[in-house]
Amino acid sequence: MEPINTRRGYAKVGDNNQSPPRHRRRTAIAIAGSTALLLLIAIAVAVDRLRTVRSTSSPIGALASACRFARDPAFCFSSLTAAGANATTDPIRLLAISLSVAGAEIDRIGRTASANDRRAEAALKDCEEVIGGAADRVNASINLVRAKSALTSAEIGDLQTWLSAALTDQETCIDSFEGAPGPAREKITAALRRPMACTSNSLAIAAHFLELPRGTIHRKLLCSPLCIQSTI
């Protein structure tokens, strides 16, 4: 009788049956953690965008969004609210109202400016000339956006050029009173403070037009004449 082999049937555990190395487990955990983090970030971004859409879908929200680019957002908001800009969410309409406010303020300066001294009168004459140029540029901007449903990149560039020049014209008006006797320079500076602020508001809105809710731009395609403008 053969002796009983108590080790028969028990093979050595091979390498294929070993548990996965620890570094593999750590890698899998790291990947899972990164995936979860990216998912949370994506959810947070989506929620933030939803909040932004909701906050700008009302006229008040749209106006606040437009005025956040101004040097003085509070003045921008109050001056445009008084002009009825809080009744629309259309960015072109907001821009048009802003331009109308700026134009009215510049026109008011042209009607009310006066001087009692010869040197002040000479400065005033120069000032009236450049203020007339500022008014022309703002009026050109108003005519450009009137009855528009979208703006081309070239039109946005024109608006920025004209409004920047209108601001420069108003600054030149103030500089023309350099050396004038009495408080003439201080008076014209105070008188132009509001027109310049309104012009600056329009320039800020135009410069950041594409960042406004529902702001659209037409890009001319480089193709055959049969191509039409695409809206982005």
C-alpha positions as CSV (number, residue, x, y, z in Angstrom):
1,M,0.0,0.0,0.0
2,E,1.3,3.4,-1.0
3,P,1.6,5.9,1.7
4,I,-0.9,8.7,1.6
5,N,0.5,11.9,0.2
6,T,-1.1,14.6,2.2
7,R,0.2,17.3,-0.2
8,R,-1.4,15.8,-3.3
9,G,-3.9,18.2,-5.0
10,Y,-2.4,21.3,-3.5
11,A,-0.5,23.2,-6.2
12,K,1.6,26.2,-5.6
13,V,-0.3,29.4,-6.1
14,G,1.0,30.9,-9.4
15,D,1.7,34.5,-10.2
16,N,-1.5,34.8,-12.2
17,N,-3.6,34.3,-9.1
18,Q,-1.9,37.1,-7.1
19,S,-3.8,40.2,-6.1
20,P,-3.2,43.3,-8.3
21,P,-0.2,45.4,-7.2
22,R,-0.9,48.3,-4.9
23,H,0.2,50.9,-7.3
24,R,-2.5,49.8,-9.8
25,R,-5.1,50.2,-7.1
26,R,-3.8,53.7,-6.3
27,T,-3.9,54.7,-9.9
28,A,-7.5,53.5,-10.3
29,I,-8.5,55.4,-7.2
30,A,-6.7,58.6,-8.5
31,I,-8.5,58.3,-11.9
32,A,-11.9,57.9,-10.2
33,G,-11.2,60.9,-8.0
34,S,-10.2,63.1,-10.9
35,T,-13.2,62.0,-12.9
36,A,-15.5,62.9,-9.9
37,L,-13.8,66.3,-9.5
38,L,-14.2,67.1,-13.2
39,L,-17.8,66.2,-13.0
40,L,-18.3,68.5,-10.1
41,I,-16.6,71.3,-11.9
42,A,-18.8,70.8,-14.9
43,I,-21.9,70.9,-12.8
44,A,-20.7,74.1,-11.1
45,V,-20.0,75.8,-14.4
46,A,-23.4,74.8,-15.7
47,V,-25.2,76.1,-12.6
48,D,-23.3,79.4,-12.9
49,R,-24.2,79.8,-16.5
50,L,-27.9,79.1,-15.7
51,R,-27.8,81.8,-13.0
52,T,-26.2,84.2,-15.4
53,V,-28.9,83.6,-18.0
54,R,-31.6,84.0,-15.4
55,S,-30.1,87.2,-14.0
56,T,-29.8,88.9,-17.4
57,S,-33.1,87.7,-18.9
58,S,-35.0,90.6,-17.3
59,P,-34.6,94.2,-18.5
60,I,-33.0,95.3,-15.2
61,G,-30.5,92.4,-15.4
62,A,-29.7,93.2,-19.0
63,L,-29.0,96.9,-18.1
64,A,-26.9,96.0,-15.1
65,S,-24.9,93.6,-17.3
66,A,-24.3,96.3,-19.9
67,C,-23.3,98.9,-17.3
68,R,-20.8,96.7,-15.5
69,F,-18.3,97.7,-18.1
70,A,-18.6,101.4,-17.5
71,R,-16.2,103.5,-15.5
72,D,-19.1,104.3,-13.1
73,P,-21.6,101.5,-13.3
74,A,-23.9,103.2,-10.8
75,F,-24.2,106.4,-12.9
76,C,-24.5,104.3,-16.1
77,F,-27.4,102.4,-14.6
78,S,-29.2,105.4,-13.2
79,S,-28.8,107.6,-16.3
80,L,-30.0,104.9,-18.7
81,T,-32.8,103.9,-16.4
82,A,-34.1,107.5,-16.5
83,A,-34.0,107.2,-20.3
84,G,-36.1,104.0,-20.4
85,A,-33.3,101.5,-20.9
86,N,-34.7,99.3,-18.1
87,A,-37.6,98.3,-20.4
88,T,-35.6,96.2,-22.9
89,T,-33.2,93.3,-23.0
90,D,-32.1,94.0,-26.5
91,P,-28.4,95.0,-26.4
92,I,-28.6,97.1,-29.6
93,R,-31.6,98.9,-28.1
94,L,-29.6,99.5,-24.9
95,L,-26.7,100.9,-26.9
96,A,-29.0,103.1,-28.9
97,I,-30.5,104.6,-25.8
98,S,-27.1,105.1,-24.3
99,L,-26.0,107.0,-27.5
100,S,-29.1,109.1,-27.4
101,V,-28.4,110.1,-23.8
102,A,-24.8,111.1,-24.7
103,G,-26.0,113.0,-27.8
104,A,-28.6,115.0,-25.7
105,E,-26.0,115.9,-23.1
106,I,-23.4,117.1,-25.7
107,D,-26.1,119.1,-27.4
108,R,-27.1,120.8,-24.1
109,I,-23.5,121.9,-23.6
110,G,-23.4,123.5,-27.1
111,R,-26.5,125.6,-26.2
112,T,-25.6,126.7,-22.7
113,A,-21.9,127.5,-22.9
114,S,-21.0,131.2,-22.5
115,A,-18.0,133.4,-21.7
116,N,-17.5,137.0,-20.5
117,D,-13.8,137.5,-21.2
118,R,-12.0,137.8,-24.5
119,R,-9.6,135.0,-23.9
120,A,-12.4,132.9,-22.5
121,E,-14.5,133.8,-25.6
122,A,-11.7,132.6,-27.9
123,A,-11.4,129.4,-25.9
124,L,-15.2,129.0,-26.1
125,K,-15.1,129.4,-29.8
126,D,-12.5,126.6,-30.1
127,C,-14.6,124.5,-27.7
128,E,-17.8,124.9,-29.6
129,E,-16.0,123.7,-32.8
130,V,-14.7,120.5,-31.2
131,I,-18.0,119.9,-29.3
132,G,-19.7,120.2,-32.7
133,G,-17.4,117.4,-33.9
134,A,-18.2,115.3,-30.9
135,A,-21.9,115.7,-31.5
136,D,-21.5,114.7,-35.2
137,R,-19.7,111.5,-34.2
138,V,-22.3,110.6,-31.6
139,N,-25.1,111.3,-34.1
140,A,-23.2,109.1,-36.7
141,S,-23.2,106.3,-34.1
142,I,-26.9,106.7,-33.4
143,N,-27.6,106.5,-37.2
144,L,-25.5,103.4,-37.5
145,V,-27.3,101.4,-34.9
146,R,-30.8,102.7,-35.7
147,A,-33.1,99.9,-37.0
148,K,-30.3,97.3,-36.7
149,S,-30.9,93.8,-35.5
150,A,-27.1,92.9,-35.4
151,L,-23.8,94.6,-35.9
152,T,-20.8,93.6,-38.1
153,S,-17.3,93.6,-36.7
154,A,-16.6,96.6,-38.9
155,E,-19.5,98.5,-37.5
156,I,-18.5,97.8,-33.9
157,G,-15.0,99.1,-34.8
158,D,-16.5,102.3,-36.3
159,L,-18.5,102.9,-33.1
160,Q,-15.4,102.5,-31.0
161,T,-13.5,104.9,-33.2
162,W,-16.2,107.6,-33.3
163,L,-16.9,107.4,-29.6
164,S,-13.3,107.5,-28.7
165,A,-12.8,110.6,-30.9
166,A,-15.9,112.2,-29.3
167,L,-14.3,111.8,-25.9
168,T,-11.1,113.3,-27.2
169,D,-13.1,116.3,-28.6
170,Q,-14.6,117.0,-25.2
171,E,-11.1,116.8,-23.5
172,T,-9.8,119.2,-26.2
173,C,-12.6,121.6,-25.3
174,I,-11.4,121.6,-21.6
175,D,-7.8,122.0,-22.7
176,S,-8.7,125.1,-24.8
177,F,-9.5,126.9,-21.6
178,E,-5.9,126.5,-20.3
179,G,-4.8,130.0,-19.3
180,A,-8.2,131.5,-19.4
181,P,-8.8,133.9,-16.6
182,G,-11.0,133.2,-13.6
183,P,-12.8,129.9,-13.1
184,A,-13.6,129.4,-16.8
185,R,-11.7,126.1,-17.0
186,E,-13.3,124.7,-13.8
187,K,-16.8,125.7,-15.1
188,I,-16.4,124.0,-18.5
189,T,-14.8,120.9,-16.8
190,A,-17.9,120.7,-14.5
191,A,-20.2,121.3,-17.4
192,L,-18.6,118.5,-19.5
193,R,-18.4,115.9,-16.7
194,R,-21.8,114.4,-17.4
195,P,-21.6,114.5,-21.3
196,M,-18.2,112.8,-21.0
197,A,-19.5,110.2,-18.6
198,C,-22.4,109.4,-20.9
199,T,-20.1,109.2,-23.9
200,S,-17.8,106.9,-22.0
201,N,-20.8,104.7,-21.1
202,S,-21.7,104.3,-24.8
203,L,-18.1,103.5,-25.6
204,A,-17.9,100.8,-22.9
205,I,-21.1,99.1,-24.1
206,A,-19.9,99.2,-27.7
207,A,-16.5,97.9,-26.9
208,H,-18.0,94.9,-24.9
209,F,-21.0,94.4,-27.1
210,L,-20.3,90.7,-27.8
211,E,-20.1,90.1,-24.0
212,L,-23.7,91.3,-23.5
213,P,-26.6,88.8,-23.3
214,R,-28.0,88.2,-26.8
215,G,-25.3,90.3,-28.3
216,T,-24.7,89.2,-31.9
217,I,-22.3,90.0,-34.6
218,H,-22.4,89.3,-38.3
219,R,-19.1,88.0,-39.8
220,K,-18.7,88.3,-43.6
221,L,-17.6,85.1,-45.0
222,L,-14.7,84.9,-47.5
223,C,-16.4,82.9,-50.2
224,S,-18.5,83.2,-53.3
225,P,-21.1,86.0,-53.7
226,L,-23.8,83.4,-53.0
227,C,-22.6,83.2,-49.4
228,I,-24.6,85.0,-46.8
229,Q,-23.6,86.4,-43.5
230,S,-23.3,84.0,-40.6
231,T,-24.4,85.0,-37.1
232,I,-22.3,83.9,-34.1
